[in-house]
Amino acid sequence: KLTTTLYLDPETWDLTVDAARCIALAGMPYAAAQTVANATRLWRGEAPFNLDRGMPYQEVVGKHPPRQLLANWFGTEAVAVPDVSNAVAVLEFDRNNRALTGQIQCTLNDGTVINV
């Protein structure tokens, strides 16, 4: 069960300190949102203790997978996070900037809905 995690600065995605100059922690539901964000930024093979986790690099980079397939991969990684019972990725592709954006709508085990 996920209750807290190290807080990562949203701008730098790096550790930060709290008011007491200790490493900052994040509680629920932010901890779940941050963990989902981490899980969906991971490429398969990068996690040293679980090489099967992560987005399939060879099937994404340099390819043009259908948006629904990408959404399914994001959803699969999101529900692998403790306390996430359901996840639906809603993605948009900006052809002019060649950028994929969107959010993952997650439902936690307690019924809380978060957008990542």
Secondary structure as the mmCIF struct_conf table of DSSP 4:
data_model
#
loop_
_struct_conf.conf_type_id
_struct_conf.id
_struct_conf.beg_label_comp_id
_struct_conf.beg_label_asym_id
_struct_conf.beg_label_seq_id
_struct_conf.end_label_comp_id
_struct_conf.end_label_asym_id
_struct_conf.end_label_seq_id
STRN STRN1 THR A 4 LEU A 6
STRN STRN2 LEU A 8 LEU A 8
TURN_TY1_P TURN_TY1_P1 PRO A 10 THR A 12
BEND BEND1 ASP A 14 ASP A 14
STRN STRN3 LEU A 15 LEU A 15
STRN STRN4 VAL A 17 VAL A 17
TURN_TY1_P TURN_TY1_P2 ALA A 19 ALA A 20
BEND BEND2 ARG A 21 CYS A 22
STRN STRN5 ILE A 23 ILE A 23
HELX_LH_PP_P HELX_LH_PP_P1 ALA A 24 ALA A 24
STRN STRN6 LEU A 25 GLY A 27
TURN_TY1_P TURN_TY1_P3 MET A 28 PRO A 29
HELX_RH_AL_P HELX_RH_AL_P1 TYR A 30 ARG A 41
HELX_LH_PP_P HELX_LH_PP_P2 LEU A 42 LEU A 42
STRN STRN7 TRP A 43 TRP A 43
TURN_TY1_P TURN_TY1_P4 ARG A 44 GLY A 45
BEND BEND3 ALA A 47 ALA A 47
TURN_TY1_P TURN_TY1_P5 PRO A 48 PHE A 49
TURN_TY1_P TURN_TY1_P6 LEU A 51 ASP A 52
BEND BEND4 GLY A 54 GLY A 54
STRN STRN8 MET A 55 MET A 55
HELX_RH_AL_P HELX_RH_AL_P2 TYR A 57 VAL A 60
TURN_TY1_P TURN_TY1_P7 VAL A 61 GLY A 62
BEND BEND5 LYS A 63 LYS A 63
HELX_RH_AL_P HELX_RH_AL_P3 ARG A 67 VAL A 79
TURN_TY1_P TURN_TY1_P8 ALA A 80 ALA A 80
BEND BEND6 VAL A 81 VAL A 81
TURN_TY1_P TURN_TY1_P9 PRO A 82 ASP A 83
STRN STRN9 VAL A 84 ASP A 94
TURN_TY1_P TURN_TY1_P10 ARG A 95 ARG A 98
STRN STRN10 ALA A 99 LEU A 108
TURN_TY1_P TURN_TY1_P11 ASN A 109 ASP A 110
BEND BEND7 GLY A 111 GLY A 111
STRN STRN11 VAL A 113 ASN A 115
#
